[in-house]
Amino acid sequence: MESLAIFGIMGFAFAATTGGALVYEHRSDVLHGSYIEGREQPRAIAAILDFARAIGEAMVEHLNWKARNAVYLASLA
């Protein structure tokens, strides 16, 4: 049973690597690449990162506002 699980994991890793290589080749191909003039860039990941960055900045700003009194007291000591 253990050897079957090992073969399954190895097969999954091989399939994932092969699929990733195919996607990479397709993206870097001359006819399908995203660098062709006039071709719109996919913004799905950039939109997620922009949203995460906005939330992170809001959290840091809130933390700075809450921690200012502690920083002031520490500077007096």
ABEGO torsion letter per residue (X at the ends): XAAAAAAAAAAAAAAAAAAAAAAAAAAABAAABAABBGBBBBAAAAAAAAAAAAAAAAAAAAAAAAAAAAAAAAAAX
